[in-house]
Amino acid sequence: MERFKSWLLVALVLGSLLQSYMLVFSSPRPGPAIPTEYVQTDVIGTQMTAEELLFPEQIVLHSGKQTHTVLYPNHLHFKEIMKTLKGRTFDNIRRNAPILSGIDWEEIRNKQTGVEVRFRGGIPFSILRTVFQLKGDLPLETEAVTRIWIYVNREVEDVRTFFQTEYSTYEARADLNSKNVEQMVGFGELQASYHYKDDFYLPDQPIEVPKYRIGVNTIPIDQLQKTLFVDPRNTRNFSKQDGSEIYTDGKRGLQIRPDQLWMNYSDPVPAVDSRNDIRENLNAAVQFINQHGGWNGSFMARSIPQSQVIGRQLFTFRQYYDSFPIIGDRGENFGLIRIVLQNRVIANYERSLLMLDSAQVERSLQKLEGGKALDELVNGYPRRSLVVSVTPAYQPVLRDKVMDLNPVWAVELRDGTYDILK
């Protein structure tokens, strides 16, 4: 019996040594992966950062001689000025009482050399610091900046900087000198001149704007399923009487409207009794879109909530092409992405199924009205009292597999909607 135990112990030791040898010196031989066991999550469009989606609608250059120049996004000088301002610091931001300071904005606009950065709709200070170097204590989150005004005080050759909101004006200290401001204003010397009218800047003469014909692609439905559902194999679909298709995994839903080439994704989120952080929600919205469809061009964060309300927050992103926003007739949503969040959790996501193809572009030039003709168009608009902005824009017209982007003048109304001037 003792001899048997000894031989058994020797066999076990040898077996252990053999296994150790195999583990150390043998190479692994993984078996082939079965493709159907994995969910593919392809990104359809490009990825963006929050900073890339935050930029002013216009930069206005004031010569100090009652002439003005308007620069639009993507213009070379627009980019140069933004690069300069992003590299400077703004600190000691404090509320300014206009009655006590005696600031005459009409005087500054017409007789002082300056730069006016205009944000249509306003950007909260907490979000604006994503773009500019704002130092120190900032005003309340509910304060949204509609314009930054930098000008040279000729009396003392000093630069003054103001952040304006709808109800307040804040003065800041910026590391800019008079030469910096004059250099930025100098970019407007060879550009078209504009006149000031009811808080709008309109060109004195007709302006020449590119017109485009661009190929379009449609986002495949199966790609959307892959990016929006945890496991698209578990989804089922059915048709509704209005012609739309519904895809659902029992919790989330994706509605496709083929006639409008539009998608609407929803993920029920229970109400939470806590305040939202606007900046965190914006970053969460951008990250979600990066991972679930991506961006098909340049977009501006067009609608940003102004307060940390309890409940859901809506962010709207509008597509730009070249220097101008894409604005369709009422009821047309091409060029828009809407997303609803609550405490960084996505509840709703809407966008067009059409994507512009940058490999198929035809370009020509077209003139837009200016001077007296444009003034009359604005004055003759039926809802003139509701107009808060006038801007060049592109009106999209879909023709088979191409999209015409026709230059037009568009007005923005108080409710945030747009209309085409005709």
Secondary structure by P-SEA (a helix, b strand, c coil): caaaaaaaaaaaaaaaaaaaaaaccbbbbbcccccccbbbbbbcbbbbcccccccccbbbbbcccccccccccccaaaaaaaaaaaacccccbbbbcccccccccccccccccbbbbbbcccccaaaaaaccccccccccccbbbcbbbbbbcccccbbbbbbbcccbbbbbbccccaaaaaaaaacccccbbbbbcccbbbbccbbbbbbbbbbbbbccaaaaaaaccccccccccccccccbbbbbcccbbbbbbccccbbbbbbbbccccccccaaaaaaaaaaaaaaccccccccccccccccccccbbbbbbbbbcccbbbbccccccccbbbbbbccccccbbbbbcccccccbbbbbbbbbbccaaaaaaaaaccccccccbbbbbbbbbbcccbbbbbbbbbbbccccbbbbcc
